[in-house]
Every structure is written in structure tokens, then in C-alpha cells.
Amino acid sequence: MKNSNLVYSTDVGRIRNKKLSLSTNVQSTNIISLTLDTKARKGKVVTVASGFNLSQIEIKSVMKQLKKKCSTGGTVKNNSIELQGNFIESVKSELTRQNFNIKIIN
């Protein structure tokens, strides 16, 4: 009972969270552009991945995986993922592993 959360519900049965699974047909037609940005950030580099045609929940799921892979902070703004630091190669390898098409813009 250490990790249990008591929740009151009038429904019968167990309530389970559904795992998010990204549809592969959306990913294969999706072209993600990766850029490095320093504007309005006091010279600090941010890796920006934009061009996602996914729901907000799916984008946050992808962002969480990227943050974990790069061991850095990040956010979602205007359907694009911003990661703190220069992680172009790490983000590229992770997104290609998830069947996204990548285009690096300098």
C-alpha cells in the first residue's frame, strides 16, 4: 500500500491509464526540422525541433523522451520542442528511431 493512491469513484472496476502510442503513418509523413537558436536567450543555445503534426499530448510524450535521452530541460511551444543546449545529433538519432523524417536547418 506504499505506492497506492486512494481515489473515490462510483464506477465499478479498475481505472487504468492508457499508454500513448504514436501512429506510424503520421510519423512517416511528418518532416521535423531541427535548428539551433540563440535569439532572446542571452547567448545560450537551444535545440528546436518543429513541424510536428501531432496532438499536444503526443508532442509532450516525445518531449519527455527527448529530455530523458539528452538529460536536459525543455518545453513545448507552438507545436515545437525546445531543449536547452546543443543536442542536434542526439535528437536526430532519437527521432529517426521513432520513424520521423528529419531535416537539419543551419
Residue pairs with C-beta under 8 A, 6 or more apart in sequence:
7 15
9 15
20 57
20 58
20 61
22 54
22 58
22 61
22 62
22 98
24 99
26 53
26 54
27 98
27 99
27 100
28 99
28 101
29 53
29 101
30 51
30 52
30 53
30 54
30 100
30 101
31 51
31 101
31 102
31 103
32 49
32 50
32 51
32 52
32 95
32 100
32 101
32 102
32 103
33 49
33 50
33 51
33 103
33 104
33 105
34 47
34 48
34 49
34 88
34 91
34 92
34 102
34 103
34 104
34 105
35 47
35 48
35 50
35 104
35 105
35 106
36 45
36 46
36 47
36 48
36 86
36 88
36 106
37 45
37 46
37 47
37 48
37 82
38 44
38 45
38 46
44 84
45 85
45 86
46 82
46 83
46 84
46 85
47 82
47 83
47 85
47 86
47 87
47 88
47 91
48 80
48 81
48 82
48 83
49 66
49 80
49 81
49 83
49 91
49 95
50 78
50 79
50 80
50 81
51 79
51 80
52 58
52 59
52 62
52 79
52 80
52 81
53 79
54 62
54 79
56 76
56 79
59 76
59 79
59 81
60 76
62 81
62 95
62 98
63 74
63 75
63 76
63 81
65 94
65 98
66 74
66 81
66 83
66 87
66 90
66 91
66 94
66 95
67 73
67 74
67 83
69 90
69 91
69 94
70 83
70 85
70 87
70 90
70 91
72 83
72 84
72 85
72 87
73 83
73 84
74 81
74 82
74 83
74 84
75 81
75 82
76 82
83 91
88 104
92 102
92 104
95 102
96 102
